[in-house]
Amino acid sequence: MSGPEPGRIRSVAGPKRTLPREAPARPLPPDALALLTAWLPQDDDPDRPVMQLATVDADGAPDVRTVLLSAWSEAGFVFHTDARSRKVQQLTADVRVALVVLHPSGSRQLVARGRAVPAPAEADALAFERRTESQRRLAWLNTLEMAQLPPEQRAAEWAAFAEAHGSDVPPPETWSGRLVQPDRLTFWQADPAGPSHRVEYRLGSSAEAAGGWSMHHLAG
Ligand SMILES: Cc1cc2nc3c(=O)[nH]c(=O)nc-3n(C[C@H](O)[C@H](O)[C@H](O)COP(=O)(O)O)c2cc1C
């Protein structure tokens, strides 16, 4: 696999990861995993779900944006982004996040709260492999410098990259994955025959709960 020619792409040297790679604190409870299996597409499904990811900035103010859910497992939820992005700067200072996955039907909502740690390197490689050609190109070309160019020049750079490399590109150095390890997981379900209902799993709130997770039924 050949990478882009030097000089063609602007600098991709991003900040070094400062967070330790660590194992997930606790695996998800089996019934939450069963719900995720029923609710979310498998990781090899090319139709990736989107989620809204909330972070906290240096002043404690919330921020939010949409990202693709690259993968999920009993360890948590993985997304990928640019190491130079605002969200990565925020996560380097404060690992707390919240995320929402809304089912396209609007009848199901998954909300998770937890901490985002660097994703395992294998997850980074696999997610890039599974991105579409256009999404891979975005990972290389969606830079601050490119954003300053007039539209025609951006389109020309885009086309030139496609012609030179097609989809045969490795991830740029700035390709950066995060694993969200949840400590609270809330499944909201509409019910045409009654009120909507939530099932919530909380980590560490009950000593006797299996694996440290306790389950609660909520209104709303
Ligand atoms: C449907 C959709 C999917 C997106 N997927 C991603 C993604 O997987 N990764 C990403 O970094 N940005 C993605 N974006 C762009 C982000 O929403 C956001 O604009 C960008 O990451 C910059 O965010 P930040 O400045 O808060 O870091 C997506 C946007 C949309 C509308």
The ligand as an ORCA input file, in Angstrom:
! r2SCAN-3c Opt
* xyz 0 1
  C     -23.041     12.643      9.645
  C     -21.709     13.181     10.141
  C     -20.698     12.290     10.455
  C     -19.471     12.779     10.908
  N     -18.507     11.872     11.273
  C     -17.341     12.322     11.798
  C     -16.377     11.402     12.300
  O     -16.553     10.155     12.298
  N     -15.234     11.908     12.808
  C     -14.986     13.255     12.874
  O     -13.933     13.654     13.359
  N     -15.886     14.157     12.415
  C     -17.057     13.721     11.900
  N     -17.995     14.628     11.466
  C     -17.683     16.070     11.570
  C     -17.904     16.523     13.035
  O     -19.294     16.639     13.304
  C     -17.188     17.835     13.389
  O     -17.630     18.877     12.555
  C     -15.672     17.730     13.280
  O     -15.208     16.485     13.757
  C     -15.009     18.856     14.064
  O     -15.406     18.779     15.410
  P     -14.593     19.479     16.611
  O     -14.146     20.816     16.116
  O     -15.578     19.576     17.721
  O     -13.428     18.595     16.947
  C     -19.242     14.172     11.023
  C     -20.269     15.063     10.705
  C     -21.480     14.569     10.275
  C     -22.592     15.561      9.972
*
